Amino acid sequence: MSMLANGVRGHLKFLAKDSVIYGLGAALNKAITLITFPLLARHFSVQDFGIIDMLNTLVVLVITMLVFGQDSAVARYFYDDEGKAARQQVVSQSFAFQLGILALAIPPMLMLSRPLSELLTLGADGESIIRLMVLQLPFFLLINFSQGILKWTFRPGPFLFISVGSTLGTLAGLLLALEFSDLSVVDLFTIYLAVRATFGLAGLWFVRQWLSWPTGFDKLRLLVPFAVPFGIVCAITALVPFIERHVVASLIGTEALGIFAAGAKVAMLIALVINAFETSWGPFSLSIFREPDASRTFRAVLNVVVVGLCGTTLLLTAFGDLVVILLGSSRYAGAGQVVFALTMALTIQSIGAITEVGIMFSKRTHLKLYAYGLGLLVSAVAIPLLGSRFGVAGVAWGSLAGYTCKTVLEAWLAQRAHQIHWQFAGPISICVLTLTIGLMHQLWFNQAVVYGVRWIPLVGLLLLLGLVWFVMLDSGDRARVLQRRQA
């Protein structure tokens, strides 16, 4: 059967168009550390750069725990009521709930700024840095809240203004600070605070028509139970990167933390594509899953994503060292050793976003907790175990092990919850081949390099393309590809 039937192509074009509109903004917003990577990596020491990366990871973890799935709950119940007043209550009651949690959390965090600074070994300016981090949280919440409402009410202009504007605002602030002052870590977090305050308040202005005084909290009886599984899942997702960095800092040292952070920034290149896709995948999959040919569309999306992301993983692995040195300088040489495992972990996580849709369709969101719980357990054991034995590369592979276990169990549970006629043989073959190539690359990391380029991933990429051409594509698909090439 053809890999891409005519009806499926129409679905894929729609998905791609939606990804460009909303996915680009979401990807740019999340990739702020990647865009500023060259500036920060070259200005700060390797140790300071690693600490900045760990602190940004901690900010994301805290705000994720404070929101705790309310953004997903609002998205799910926003369209259950037709009237604007009812929708305003869904939005407003959730917003009031989030603000209440935030108001309870901020005072103790401010009071604990000194012990937190000592725990993270931030030095003399640590208390000021922690306070600046905490003061960001309300505006971070406003940005997250407004982006969700703007996306689900189909307002791409303001959505892109918040997403792209906050990224460009941070970049502009850094450039000005580097030009006219000797930028310190405290100055950096002051810039973060100013930019997030500006765009958080702008986002609140854009969604003001959906806010009203809560007439009660009846909607929370629906929102909170629905949000809890998503909150746990999101908290686990944000916790694993922090565990990675904490283990590196405590077991290996802050110098290694900077090396690990630089490799993670290269891995984030694939996250730009993944974030663009996942932003539109949820609404898209929910909009077509009742159609007769939905399974064929889902199979085609899975095939395209697996091939594209695994191929990109091998490509980034081959040139990872050159990218790190080009963007961060030779001080970060050696960061390439973590690129494959971290990039492949993001790839497998994105594949899981496709194969777990049965859980969403069945509304049995609690099933995700089993998969994410297993993933967290495996990561919590494998990251320190492999890190103590193999250094930063072991930490990255420990994270990959956790994401792999999570995705496999999640796909199995999703099939039990809602049957979809997948054809897993091709995608599994591609993933196994990619993992095998990555393991070979890791074993011969110091030998298999020519002019800074890793040749094992490049050879593996050719093998992957051959597998796609001769196994995953049928004769009709190959003929169409050849016809387009001749045209």
C-alpha positions in Angstrom: 0.0 0.0 0.0 1.3 3.5 -0.8 3.0 5.3 2.0 1.2 8.5 1.2 -2.3 8.1 -0.4 -4.0 11.1 -2.0 -6.4 11.8 0.9 -3.6 11.5 3.4 -1.5 14.1 1.5 -4.3 16.7 2.0 -4.2 16.1 5.7 -0.4 16.4 5.8 -0.5 19.7 3.9 -3.0 21.1 6.4 -0.9 19.9 9.4 2.2 21.5 7.8 0.5 24.8 7.3 -0.8 24.9 10.9 2.7 24.0 12.1 4.2 27.0 10.4 1.7 29.4 11.9 1.7 28.3 15.6 4.7 26.0 15.7 7.1 28.6 14.6 6.2 31.0 17.4 6.3 28.2 20.0 9.6 26.9 18.8 11.2 30.3 18.8 9.9 31.0 22.3 11.3 27.7 23.6 14.5 28.1 21.7 15.6 31.3 23.4 18.6 29.7 25.0 19.7 28.3 21.6 19.4 31.7 19.9 21.5 33.3 22.7 23.9 30.4 23.0 26.8 32.0 21.1 26.5 35.2 23.0 26.4 33.6 26.4 28.9 30.8 25.7 31.6 33.1 24.5 31.0 35.8 27.2 30.8 33.7 30.3 33.2 31.0 31.6 32.3 27.3 30.9 31.3 26.9 34.5 29.1 30.0 34.6 27.4 29.0 31.3 26.6 25.6 32.8 25.1 27.2 35.9 23.0 29.6 33.8 21.6 26.6 31.8 20.8 24.7 35.0 19.0 27.8 36.5 16.9 28.3 33.4 16.0 24.6 33.5 14.9 25.1 37.2 12.7 28.1 36.2 10.9 26.0 33.6 10.5 23.2 36.2 9.0 25.5 38.8 6.5 27.2 36.5 5.5 23.9 35.1 4.6 22.7 38.6 2.7 25.9 39.4 0.6 25.7 36.2 0.2 21.9 36.7 -1.8 21.1 33.6 -4.3 23.9 33.8 -3.4 25.0 30.2 -4.3 21.6 28.9 -7.5 21.6 31.0 -8.6 25.0 29.6 -7.9 23.8 26.1 -10.1 20.7 26.6 -13.1 22.5 28.1 -13.0 25.8 26.3 -15.3 24.7 23.5 -17.6 22.6 25.6 -19.9 25.7 26.0 -21.1 27.7 23.0 -21.6 31.0 24.9 -18.9 33.5 25.4 -19.8 34.1 29.0 -19.4 30.4 29.8 -16.0 30.3 28.1 -15.0 33.4 30.0 -15.7 31.6 33.2 -13.6 28.6 32.1 -10.7 30.9 31.4 -11.1 33.2 34.4 -11.6 30.5 37.0 -8.5 28.7 35.8 -6.6 31.9 35.7 -7.7 32.8 39.3 -6.7 29.4 40.4 -3.2 29.7 38.9 -2.7 33.1 40.4 -3.8 31.8 43.8 -1.2 29.0 43.7 1.4 31.5 42.6 0.6 33.9 45.5 1.1 31.0 47.9 4.3 29.8 46.4 6.3 33.1 45.8 6.7 34.3 49.5 8.3 31.1 50.8 10.6 30.9 47.7 11.8 34.5 48.3 12.4 33.7 52.0 14.4 30.6 51.1 16.5 32.4 48.5 19.7 32.2 50.6 19.5 28.4 51.4 18.5 27.7 47.8 21.6 29.6 46.6 23.8 27.7 49.0 22.3 24.4 47.9 23.0 25.2 44.3 26.4 26.6 45.1 25.8 29.9 43.3 28.4 32.0 45.1 28.2 35.5 46.4 25.5 36.7 44.0 23.4 33.6 44.4 20.7 35.1 46.6 20.1 38.0 44.2 19.9 35.5 41.3 17.3 33.3 43.1 15.2 36.4 43.8 15.3 37.5 40.2 14.3 34.0 39.1 11.3 34.0 41.5 10.2 37.4 40.4 10.1 36.1 36.8 7.5 33.5 37.7 4.3 35.6 37.5 5.2 37.0 34.1 6.3 33.6 32.9 2.8 32.3 33.9 1.2 35.2 32.0 3.1 34.4 28.8 2.2 30.7 29.1 -1.5 31.5 29.9 -2.0 34.1 27.1 -0.2 32.0 24.4 -2.6 29.1 25.2 -5.7 31.3 24.9 -4.4 32.9 21.7 -3.7 29.6 20.1 -7.0 28.0 20.9 -8.9 31.1 19.8 -7.0 31.2 16.5 -5.3 34.6 16.8 -1.9 34.0 15.1 -0.9 37.6 15.0 -0.8 38.3 18.8 0.5 34.7 19.4 3.5 35.4 17.2 4.0 38.8 18.7 4.4 37.3 22.2 6.4 34.3 21.1 8.8 35.9 18.6 8.8 39.3 20.4 9.9 37.8 23.7 12.8 36.0 22.0 13.9 39.1 20.0 13.5 41.3 23.1 15.9 39.0 25.1 18.4 39.0 22.2 18.3 42.8 21.9 18.7 43.2 25.7 21.8 40.9 25.6 23.3 42.7 22.7 22.9 46.1 24.3 24.2 44.9 27.7 27.3 43.3 26.1 28.0 46.4 24.1 27.8 48.9 27.0 28.6 46.9 30.1 30.4 43.8 31.5 27.4 41.5 31.6 27.2 39.5 34.9 24.9 36.6 35.7 22.8 39.0 37.8 22.5 41.4 34.9 21.4 38.5 32.6 18.6 37.5 34.9 17.6 41.1 35.2 17.2 41.2 31.4 15.1 38.0 31.6 12.8 39.6 34.2 12.3 42.8 32.2 11.5 41.1 28.9 9.2 38.6 30.5 7.4 41.3 32.4 6.9 43.3 29.2 5.5 40.5 27.1 3.6 38.8 30.0 1.6 42.0 30.5 1.2 42.4 26.7 -0.2 38.9 26.6 -2.7 39.7 29.4 -3.9 42.7 27.3 -4.4 40.5 24.2 -6.7 38.0 26.1 -8.5 40.5 28.2 -11.8 39.9 26.4 -11.8 36.3 27.8 -11.4 37.4 31.4 -14.2 38.3 33.8 -14.7 38.2 37.5 -15.3 34.6 38.5 -18.9 34.0 39.5 -17.9 30.9 41.4 -15.5 28.0 41.0 -17.9 25.4 39.5 -15.6 25.0 36.5 -12.7 24.0 38.6 -14.5 20.8 39.5 -14.0 19.8 35.9 -10.7 21.6 35.3 -8.7 20.4 38.3 -9.3 16.6 38.0 -8.6 16.8 34.2 -5.4 18.8 34.8 -3.8 16.6 37.4 -2.5 13.8 35.1 -1.2 16.4 32.7 0.4 18.4 35.5 2.2 15.3 36.7 3.3 14.4 33.2 4.6 17.9 32.5 6.3 18.1 35.8 8.1 14.8 35.1 9.1 16.1 31.6 10.6 19.2 33.1 12.2 17.4 36.0 14.3 15.0 33.9 16.5 17.8 32.4 17.1 19.2 35.8 18.1 15.8 37.1 20.6 15.5 34.3 22.2 18.8 35.1 22.2 18.3 38.9 23.9 14.9 38.5 26.5 16.3 36.2 27.2 19.2 38.6 27.4 17.0 41.7 29.1 13.9 40.3 31.4 15.4 37.6 31.7 19.1 38.2 30.6 22.5 37.0 33.1 22.4 34.1 31.4 19.3 32.8 28.1 21.0 33.4 29.0 23.7 30.8 30.1 21.0 28.4 26.8 19.1 28.8 24.9 22.4 28.4 26.7 23.1 25.1 25.8 19.7 23.8 22.2 20.1 24.9 22.0 23.4 22.8 23.0 21.5 19.7 20.3 18.9 20.5 17.8 21.8 20.7 18.2 22.3 17.0 16.0 19.3 16.5 13.6 20.7 19.2 12.8 23.6 16.9 11.2 21.2 14.4 9.7 19.0 17.1 8.0 22.0 18.9 6.6 23.3 15.6 5.1 19.9 14.9 3.7 19.1 18.4 2.1 22.5 18.7 -0.3 21.7 15.9 -0.4 17.9 16.2 -2.8 17.8 19.1 -5.6 19.9 17.6 -5.0 18.2 14.2 -5.2 14.7 15.5 -8.4 15.5 17.6 -10.0 17.0 14.5 -9.7 14.0 12.2 -9.6 10.9 14.5 -13.3 10.0 13.7 -12.7 10.1 10.0 -12.6 6.7 8.1 -9.1 7.1 6.9 -7.7 8.6 10.1 -5.5 5.5 10.7 -3.9 5.8 7.3 -3.1 9.5 8.0 -1.7 8.7 11.5 0.5 5.9 9.9 1.8 8.4 7.3 2.6 11.1 9.9 4.4 8.5 12.0 6.5 7.3 9.1 7.4 10.8 8.0 8.3 12.0 11.5 10.4 8.9 12.3 12.4 9.1 9.1 12.8 12.9 9.3 13.8 13.0 13.0 16.1 10.0 12.9 17.9 11.3 9.8 18.2 14.7 11.5 19.6 13.1 14.6 22.3 11.3 12.7 23.1 14.5 10.8 23.4 16.6 14.0 25.6 13.9 15.5 28.0 13.9 12.6 28.5 17.7 12.7 27.8 18.3 16.4 31.4 19.0 17.3 31.8 21.6 14.5 28.5 23.3 15.5 29.6 23.5 19.2 33.0 25.0 18.3 31.5 27.3 15.8 28.8 28.7 18.2 30.5 28.3 21.5 34.3 28.2 20.8 36.9 25.5 21.3 36.4 25.8 25.2 33.4 23.5 24.7 35.2 20.8 22.7 34.0 17.4 23.8 30.3 18.5 24.0 29.7 16.4 20.8 29.8 13.2 22.9 26.3 14.0 24.3 24.7 15.2 21.1 23.4 11.8 19.8 21.8 10.6 23.0 20.1 13.9 23.9 18.9 14.4 20.3 17.6 10.8 20.1 15.9 11.2 23.4 14.0 14.2 22.0 13.2 12.2 18.8 11.8 9.3 20.7 9.8 11.6 22.9 8.3 13.2 19.8 7.5 9.8 18.3 5.6 9.1 21.6 3.5 12.2 21.1 2.1 10.5 18.0 1.8 6.9 19.2 0.0 7.9 22.5 -2.9 9.7 20.8 -5.2 6.8 21.7 -5.0 7.9 25.3 -6.3 11.4 24.3 -9.0 10.0 22.2 -10.3 7.7 25.0 -10.0 10.6 27.5 -8.2 8.1 29.9 -5.4 10.5 30.6 -4.5 8.8 33.8 -2.8 6.1 31.7 0.0 8.5 30.8 1.0 8.5 34.5 2.1 4.9 34.3 4.3 5.5 31.3 5.8 8.7 32.7 6.3 7.2 36.1 8.3 4.3 34.5 10.3 6.8 32.5 11.1 8.9 35.5 12.1 5.8 37.5 14.4 4.5 34.8 15.9 7.9 34.3 16.4 8.5 38.1 18.3 5.2 38.2 20.2 5.2 34.9 21.3 8.8 34.9 23.5 8.7 38.1 24.5 5.1 37.4 25.7 5.6 33.9 27.0 9.1 34.7 29.3 7.9 37.5 30.7 5.3 35.1 30.8 7.1 31.7 30.7 10.8 32.6 28.5 13.3 30.7 27.9 10.7 27.9 26.5 8.3 30.5 24.1 11.0 31.8 22.8 11.5 28.3 22.3 7.8 27.6 20.6 7.4 31.0 18.1 10.1 29.9 17.6 8.3 26.6 16.9 5.0 28.4 14.1 6.7 30.4 12.4 8.3 27.4 12.6 5.0 25.4 10.9 3.0 28.2 8.2 5.7 28.6 7.4 5.8 24.9 7.1 2.0 24.5 4.8 1.6 27.5 2.8 4.7 26.5 2.2 3.3 23.0 1.1 0.0 24.4 -1.4 1.6 26.8 -2.7 3.8 24.1 -3.5 0.9 21.9 -5.4 -0.8 24.7 -7.3 2.4 25.3 -8.2 3.2 21.7 -7.3 0.9 18.8 -5.4 2.4 15.8 -4.2 0.3 12.9 -0.6 1.2 13.1 2.1 -0.5 11.1 5.1 -0.4 13.5 7.6 -2.6 11.6 9.0 0.2 9.5 9.3 2.9 12.2 10.7 0.4 14.7 13.3 -0.7 12.2 14.4 2.9 11.6 14.7 3.6 15.3 16.6 0.4 16.0 19.0 1.1 13.2 19.5 4.7 14.4 20.2 3.5 18.0 22.7 0.9 16.8 24.5 3.6 14.8 24.5 5.9 17.7 25.9 3.2 20.0 28.7 2.5 17.6 29.4 6.2 17.3 29.7 6.5 21.1 32.0 3.5 21.4 34.4 4.8 18.8 33.9 8.5 19.6 37.6 9.4 19.8 38.6 7.5 16.7 35.8 7.9 14.1 36.4 11.5 13.2 37.8 13.1 10.0 38.3 16.9 10.0 36.0 17.3 12.9 33.2 15.3 11.2 32.0 12.0 12.6 31.9 9.5 9.8 29.9 6.7 11.5 26.7 8.8 11.7 27.1 9.8 8.0 27.4 6.2 6.9 24.5 5.4 9.1 22.4 8.1 7.4 23.0 6.5 4.0 21.9 3.1 5.4 18.8 4.7 6.9 17.9 6.3 3.5 18.4 2.9 1.9 16.1 1.2 4.4 13.4 3.9 3.7 13.8 3.6 -0.1 13.7 -0.2 -0.4 11.5 -1.2 2.6 9.2 1.6 3.6 8.3 2.9 0.2 6.5 0.7 -2.3 7.0 0.7 -6.0 4.3 3.4 -6.5 6.0 5.7 -4.0 9.4 5.2 -5.6 8.0 5.9 -9.1 6.4 9.2 -7.9 9.6 10.3 -6.3 11.6 9.6 -9.5 9.0 11.4 -11.7 9.2 14.5 -9.5 13.0 14.4 -9.7 12.9 14.2 -13.5 10.3 17.0 -13.7 
